Amino acid sequence: MCRSIYVYVLFRTRGCPVTQSSATPLPAPEERRGPCGAASLTPAQAFDALYALCAPALVRQTFLLTGRRELARESVERAFQYAWERWPEVARDPDPPGWVRAAAHEYALSPWHRLRPRHRHPEPPPAAPPDRALLEAFLTLPPTYRRTVLLYDGVGLDLPETAAETEASTPAAAHRLLNGRAEIAALLPDLADPAALHRRLTEVASAERLRAAKPPAVRLGSERRARFWTRAAVAFTLAVIGATALTLRTAPTKYEAPVPAGETVRGVPPKPAPGTLSDTELELRAKLRAQTVHGPERLLPEAR
C-alpha cells in the first residue's frame, strides 16, 4: 500500500496542549511524502513527531494535576513508552494525542504513588504567590474533578470528549466541572469566569520550566522494558516447566490406596482396659521381685 498508517499522527494536533511548544517543528510536506504522494515516514519518525508535538504540553498538564515536577515527567515518559510498545495500535487510533494524554493522566493520578518514599514530601510550590494560590486551590479538588476541569477549561475539549476520556457519563462530567469551578471560585473569586480560569491555568503551566526527555531515550526505555518483561516471562515459564518436571519425577507411578480408619464391628465387645491386680497377682509380683536377679532360677523354670 502506498498510503502509510502513520501520516495521521502528524496532522492530529488538537487536544494536546495547555500550552503548545513549537521547539521541534513538524517535517515539511515534501519530507513527509514519498514519490507516490503518500507518507513515507518510518515508525520512529512518526513517534518522534508525535512526541515533539505533545510531550512538552503534557508535562505541564500533568504538573497541574499532581503539583509534582518529577512525577509529571515520569508520567509522560511512561505514557509514551506504552505508546511505543503499542505503536501500530496507537498510530491507527482516531486521536493519538488523546491516547497518550489519557495514559499520562491515569498514571499521574494513580493512588499507588502515595506509597513511594519520595512522594511523601511536597515539592517546592511555584515562586509567584498568585500561581501558588491557584495551584493549591486546584490541588484541593478531588482527582476526578481536577482532571475534568483541566480537560475542559485547560485543554479545551468539549463536554462529551471530556466525559469519554474520564470514563464518565456526560451529566456526571458536567456535574464535576460545575462543582470544580465552584470550589475554585470559592477560594479564588477572581477565577469565577471560565475564560479567566483557562488563562490562569495556561500561565501557571507556562511559568514552570519543565523539560521532557528526548524521543530516542523514551523509545530506548520502552524497548528495555519490553525486553525485561519478555525475559521475566521466559524465566517464569522455565520455572514452571522445571517445577512440573520435578513433580513428575518424584511423584508415585501407581495408585496407593490409603489405609482406612478402624471401625467398630457389631457383636464384638470392645477390648477391656487393664484393671487393678488381684491378691494372687500381687503375691506373684512380690515373689518375683524378692528373688535374686542372677542364677539358674531366672533361666530354668522350677518343677512343681
C-alpha positions, 0 to 999 in steps of 0.5 A: 500500500502506498498510503502509510498508517502513520501520516495521521499522527502528524496532522492530529494536533488538537487536544494536546496542549495547555500550552503548545511548544513549537521547539521541534517543528513538524517535517515539511510536506515534501519530507513527509511524502514519498514519490507516490504522494503518500507518507513515507515516514518510518515508525520512529519518525512518526513517534518522534513527531508525535512526541515533539508535538505533545510531550512538552504540553503534557508535562505541564498538564500533568504538573497541574494535576499532581503539583509534582515536577518529577512525577509529571515527567515520569508520567509522560515518559511512561505514557509514551513508552506504552505508546511505543510498545503499542505503536501500530495500535496507537498510530491507527487510533482516531486521536493519538494525542488523546491516547497518550494524554489519557495514559499520562493522566491515569498514571499521574493520578494513580493512588499507588504513588502515595506509597513511594518514599519520595512522594511523601514530601511536597515539592517546592510550590511555584515562586509567584504567590498568585500561581501558588494560590491557584495551584493549591486551590486546584490541588484541593479538588478531588482527582476526578474533578481536577482532571475534568476541569483541566480537560475542559477549561485547560485543554479545551475539549468539549463536554462529551470528549471530556466525559469519554476520556474520564470514563464518565457519563456526560451529566456526571462530567458536567456535574464535576466541572460545575462543582470544580469551578465552584470550589475554585471560585470559592477560594479564588473569586477572581477565577469565577469566569471560565475564560479567566480560569483557562488563562490562569491555568495556561500561565501557571503551566507556562511559568514552570520550566519543565523539560521532557526527555528526548524521543530516542531515550523514551523509545530506548526505555520502552524497548528495555522494558519490553525486553525485561518483561519478555525475559521475566516471562521466559524465566517464569515459564522455565520455572514452571516447566522445571517445577512440573518436571520435578513433580513428575519425577518424584511423584508415585507411578501407581495408585496407593490406596490409603489405609482406612480408619478402624471401625467398630464391628457389631457383636464384638465387645470392645477390648477391656482396659487393664484393671487393678491386680488381684491378691494372687497377682500381687503375691506373684509380683512380690515373689518375683521381685524378692528373688535374686536377679542372677542364677539358674532360677531366672533361666530354668523354670522350677518343677512343681 
